[in-house]
């Protein structure tokens, strides 16, 4: 079995339903310098939603006709994907409860229409209000969703902040995984916004790696030990930093420059933090093999970020199968971790 743990989903009728389209455009907080607009795709008879931050610097593009369930199934069949985990790409940071309820219902309809092919993650505002907690519980207990999705940060607030504790308390009680989708940019982004690839790739990595690091050093897993946080884009390449963030303390230095407690940090990495590949081939063979070696195959889930890049989706599974790792590790990455973490029957 092959499970794609990172398939983007938006309503099929998003560009045709004027009220829904307007709600998506208007929920973007322009007062914080984020701009949303509807624009044509050059040389194609299609439209797109364009998000800019700051204005003039594109960070997100959502194209018309990319989220048809029939096309998703066709692409999955042609590329050997048995099940796909549906998540909303990057909008988690902004959506209000009313829109979240509509989207959760629509995802549930897609699951019912295609039995056995899709799994889903609940989307709710993470502020722990009565309505949001009720909707989260409904998604898990009534709609049969597999977990909840969150953004790496909400405005200036990363997930270790006090404001999210009621939300995490409920998640801890439900004992469900949290899939943390990258935000387009970190909180402090002006130094990288000038250059497109820094803005659109490196910015996501900085946001994710910052989120993972703050979770590890905040102590939140002592309070919520059941939390399983699955970060996209390999946690922003977190494998490159995991050892240096928890250095062994020898006691032989005149000045103690680093925070102690490395063993506890490693324990959190073992018990609470997981990663998805988010387009495995974009990392390159050597880097992905390094990630497996450092993080462990049992902490990595396969994900394509469909439909962002066709080659990430069509070549991603073969790319993992061609890594110089043992066959069991490949199986763990391609399906077994998802089956275990999402309790897939």
N, C-alpha and C positions, 0 to 999 in steps of 0.2 A: 504494500500500500504506500502511496505517496500522498502526503498532506501538505498543501501550501498554506502555511500559517499566516500569510500576509497578502490577502487579496483585497484590493480597494473596492469599495462599494459606494455608489450614490444612486438615488432613485432614478429609474429609467425615464420617468416623466419630468425630470428636473427642468429641462429646457423648454418643455411644452406647458407646464403648469405655471402660469404667471405668478400666482400667489406664492407658491413654493419657491420659485426662483427669486422672487423679491425678498422672501424671508432669509434665504441664504446670503444674498447680497447685503441686506441691511443689518444682519447680525454682526458683520465684521466691524470692530470698533475703530471707526475712522478718527476718533478723538485721540487715539494713540499712534497716529501716523501710519495706519494700515489702510490701504485703499483697495476696494473691490469694484470691478466693472465687468460689463458684458461686451465682448469684442469679437469681430470676425477672425477666423483663422486664415492668414494670407494664403492665397492660391487654392483654397478649399471652400466648398459651399457649406461650411460648418461654423458654429459659434463656440466661444470658449468663455469661461469665467477666469479673469485674470486678477490675481492678488499681488499687490506691490507693497513693499516695505523697505525703505521709504518710497514715496511716490517716484516713479520712474525706474525702479529696480524690481523687476518681476521675481517673485519667490514661489508662486504656485500658478499652475494652469490646469483647468478642468475642461476637457474637450467634450463636445456634444457626441452622442452615439457611442461612447466607450463603455457604457455600463449596462448593456443588454444582457439579461440572464441567459438568453438563448446563445448569444455569442460567447459568453463565459463558459457555458457547458461545452460548446463546440471546441473552444480553445483548450479546455481541460482534457477533453477526449483525445484531441490530436496530439497532446503533449504528455499524456500518461499521468494526469493529476486526478486522483480518486476523490479527494475532498478539498474544499477550499474554505478557509476561515475569513469571513467577511468583516471588514472594518471600514469606518469612514475616514478618509484621508485628511488629516490635519484640521478638520473643522471641530474636533472635540473641544478645542480651546475656547470656542465662541458660542456654541449652540445653546439656546434657551430650552427650558423644560418642555414647553409645548411642541417645539420642533423635534426634540429628541423623541418624544412619545410617537409622533407621526413616523419618524424614521425607524424606530424599533418595530412598530407595527408592519411597516413595509418590508423590513428585513425578514420578519417572521413569516410574512406571506410568501417570500421567495423560498424560504426553507420548506414550507408546506408544498409548494408547487414543484419542488425538485428534491424529493425525499432521498436522504442519504448522501447528497452531493455537497451540501453547504453546512457550515457551522457559523455561529454569529456571536458577536461581542456587543453587550449592551452599551449604549451611550447615554449618559446622564450628566447634568451639571454636578460638579464634585463638591458642592458646598454643604452637604449634609442636611439640607432642608427636608421637612417631612415629605413633601411631594417627590423630591429626587430619590430619597431612600425607598419610598414606596414603589417608584418606577423601577429602580434597580432590582428590588425583590421580585417584582412582577416578571421582569425579563428572565430571571433565573428560574423561578419556581413555576411560572405559568407558560412562558414562551419557550422554555428549554434552551436558553442561550448558554454558552460555554464559559463566559467570563465577562469582564468589563473592560472597556477601553478608556484610556486617558491620554492627555497630552503631556509632554515632558515638562512643560510649565504652563501656567495660566497667567497671562500678563507678566508681571514681575515675580510671581510666586512659583517657586519650585515645589515639588511634591512633599518635601519634608516639613513644610510650614504648618503652623498650628491650625490654620483655616481648614485643612483637609482631614483632620483627625476624625470627625464624625463619619465622614465618607469611608475612611479606611477601617473604622471600627465595624461598620456594617459588612464590608468586604471580608474582614477577618472572621466575622461570625459565619458568613456564608461559605467561607473556605473556598473561594474561587480565585483564579489567577487574574492579574491586572496586566493588560497589554499596553505598554507605554509607547505611543506613536511619537516619532520625532516631531518637533516643531520646526518650521522653516528656518528660524534663526534663534540664537541664544538671546538672553535678555540684553546683554551688551554686544551690539552687532555693528556699530558704525565703522570699526576698523576693517571689516571684511566686505561691506556691502557694495563697494565700488566695482569689484570684479566678479563676473557672473559665476564662475565655477567655485570660487571661494564662498560666495553667497549661497549658492544652490546645493552644494555638496558639503563643504567643510563646515558651514554654519549649522547644518543639521547634526553633524558629528559633535561639534562643540556643545550644542544644546543637550544631546543625549548623554555624552560623557559627564557633563556637569550634573545632570539629573542623577545618574548612577552614583557618582561620587558623594553627592549630598545625602542620598539615601543611606549609603554605607556609614557615613560619619555622624549622622544625626541621632542614631539610637532608636529609630522608629521601629526596627524589627524586634527590639526588646519588648515594646508595647504591643506590637501586632505580629507575633511570631508566625502566624499562618500565611502571611502575605507572600505571594509569589509574583515578582515583578518581571515581566518579559519585555525587554527593551529592543526596539527596532534598530536596524543598521549596526548590529553587533555592539550596541551601546555606544555608538560613535567611535568604534575601533577601540573599545575599552581594554581589549587584550594587550594593547601596547603600554597601558599604564598600570595594570593591576598589581604587578609586583612592586613597582616603585612607590605606589601609594601606601603600601603596608610594609615598610622596610623593617628588617629585624634590628632590634636595638641591642648593641653590644655592651653598652656601659663603659666603653673605653674612650669616649670623646669628651673633650672639655666642655663643650656646649651641646645640650640636647636640643637638636633642631627640629625633630619630627615628633608628631603625636604618637604616643605609645598605644598599645592595644591592637597590634597587627593581627594577632591570632583571632581576635573577635571579628575583625574586618573580613578575614578569610572565611570565618564561619558564616557570616552573612552571605558572602559570595557563593558559598556551597549550598546554603539552605534557602536563600530568598531571591537571588538574582539570576535571571536567565536572559538569553539573547536570541533574536532572529536575524537571519542573514540579510533580509531586505534587498534582494537582488544579488545573489551570491557571486555572479561573474564579475561584478564591478570591483570586487576587492582584489582580484587576481589570485592565482593558484597559491603562490608562496604565502601571501598574507592570510588567506583562509585556512591553509594548513597550520600556520602559526596560531591562529585563533583557536583552532581545535586543540592544539597541543597545550596552550596556556589555559583556556577556559574549560576544556574538557568537552568531548562530544555530547555528554549527557546534559550540557547546559546550552546547547545551540539547537534552534529550530529552523527548518528550511522555510524561507519566505521569498516571494518573487517581487513584491510590490506591484503586481499586475493592476492596471495595464500601463504603467509608467513607461517602461521600455520593452519592446517586443522581444529583444534578444535576452533580456533578463529572464523572461518567462519561458521562451521556447528552448533556450540552451541551459537554463539553470540546473535542472535535475541532472543532466549529463555532466555538467561541470562538477557537481558534488561527487558523482559516481567515479569521476576520473581523478579525484584527489588521491594523493599517496597516503591514505589512511586505511585501516582495516575495514572489512566489509560490515562488521557489526557496528562500527562507528557511523558508517554511511547510513545504515538502516535506522539507527538511533536519531540521526539528524533529520532524515527524510520523513519519519513517521512516529517512531516510538516515543520520543519526547512529547510530541503533541498529544498522542493518545493518553499518556500518563498525566500530563499537566492539566489537560482539558477534560479528563475523565470521559474520553470518547468510547462509546460502547461498540 
